[in-house]
Amino acid sequence: MSSHGHAPEYRRWRRFKRNRRGYVSLLLFGLLFVISLGAELLSNDVPVLIRYNGDFYFPLVRAYPEKVFGGDFETEADYKDPYILERITSGDNRAFFPLNRHSFNTINLAIDGPVPSPPTSENVLGTDDRGRDVLARLLYGFRLSVLFGFALTLVGTLAGIFAGAIQGFFGGRTDLLCQRFIEVWSAMPELYLLIIFASIFKPSVLLLLILLSLFSWMGLSDYVRAEFLKGRNMEYVKAARALGVSNVTIMVRHLLPNGMTPVITFLPFRMSASILALTSLDFLGLGVPPATPSLGELLAQGKSNIDAWWLSLSTFILLVGTLVLLIFIGEALREAFDPRKM
């Protein structure tokens, strides 16, 4: 019984896996995202673990004063200080550093020459115009972009499903009023509103998420509305109404599952649009605060420093690669959910 109920989903998953390009893209994107979630373990200016005088310390979790390691001050230990470094690595003491010894805000003060500085053995992808490691900022910036894309896609999808379901199920005057509201709301100058709010409020990721969510739901609501308009006159819906089933139950249990195909197939495309929106706003200086690692900010630095090819090239490859992977995933999903191939 249960296997029969899950048969369509299983067939769709098999069709998705048969699309090698989409399936490999999903694996690669998932691998990149998982790696970025552990950014602090891979790229940081503090050790992951210290064994000092028989005791274990975890600088990633807790800040320790340098007096703990034989220093003179109560301030947080600087693990790049030669004296502290010698104390935690000499004798039986051990310090385990990440592969890349730079965080997204670490400034390399030992650079001989102007910044941005080209790639070296210490800064594999060079530094930006403030001496910060580009590889670290790419790693942390990719994680921020993907998490922001997930959040914006989730909020926009839920709002789009709700608006489209209300319009399509009730129809009539409700549908007419909602359509007129969407027409007026979609005519609002989104970029101008972002510029105005960016000048009034302190820029933050949450503010960007709220502002972009106000407009991100409209494209999806049209597809959900069409599915609900088509399904509300079906015989099983009329029978459920005749049996006294509530409108909410009919919408959630009967109509929504049949209307999820356009929602699921558009998710990767909406995700890529969300990442691109954040990058574009950061490039224009309307996005996250300046100290936040951002792909758009690195592209803006590359534009301001044409000679620093490593800034633009590395960011461009990461951004385009991410968007291409998401598009391939979306194409594979669209084929897997195509009703003509069921």
FENGI-V370084 format. One record per residue. N is the residue number from 1. SS is DSSP state (H for helix, E for strand, - for the rest). Layout:
BEGIN
n->{N N}
ss->{SS SS}
END
This chain:
BEGIN
n->{1 2 3 4 5 6 7 8 9 10 11 12 13 14 15 16 17 18 19 20 21 22 23 24 25 26 27 28 29 30 31 32 33 34 35 36 37 38 39 40 41 42 43 44 45 46 47 48 49 50 51 52 53 54 55 56 57 58 59 60 61 62 63 64 65 66 67 68 69 70 71 72 73 74 75 76 77 78 79 80 81 82 83 84 85 86 87 88 89 90 91 92 93 94 95 96 97 98 99 100 101 102 103 104 105 106 107 108 109 110 111 112 113 114 115 116 117 118 119 120 121 122 123 124 125 126 127 128 129 130 131 132 133 134 135 136 137 138 139 140 141 142 143 144 145 146 147 148 149 150 151 152 153 154 155 156 157 158 159 160 161 162 163 164 165 166 167 168 169 170 171 172 173 174 175 176 177 178 179 180 181 182 183 184 185 186 187 188 189 190 191 192 193 194 195 196 197 198 199 200 201 202 203 204 205 206 207 208 209 210 211 212 213 214 215 216 217 218 219 220 221 222 223 224 225 226 227 228 229 230 231 232 233 234 235 236 237 238 239 240 241 242 243 244 245 246 247 248 249 250 251 252 253 254 255 256 257 258 259 260 261 262 263 264 265 266 267 268 269 270 271 272 273 274 275 276 277 278 279 280 281 282 283 284 285 286 287 288 289 290 291 292 293 294 295 296 297 298 299 300 301 302 303 304 305 306 307 308 309 310 311 312 313 314 315 316 317 318 319 320 321 322 323 324 325 326 327 328 329 330 331 332 333 334 335 336 337 338 339 340 341 342}
ss->{- H H H H - H H H H H H H H H H H H - H H H H H H H H H H H H H H H H H H - H H H H E - - - - - E E E E - - E E E - - - - - - - E H H H H - - - - - - E - - - - - H H H H H H H H - - - - E E E - - - E - - - - - - E - - - - - - - - - - - - - - - - - - - E - - - - E E H H H H H H H H H H H H H H H H H H H H H H H H H H H H H H H H H H H H H - H H H H H H H H H H H H H H H - - - H H H H H H H H H H H - - - - H H H H H H H H H H H H - H H H H H H H H H H H H H H - - - H H H H H H H H - - - - H H H H H H H H H H H H - H H H H H H H H H H H H H H H H H H H H H H H H H - - - - - - - - - - H H H H H H H H H H - - - - H H H H H H H H H H H H H H H H H H H H H H H H H H H H - - H H H -}
END
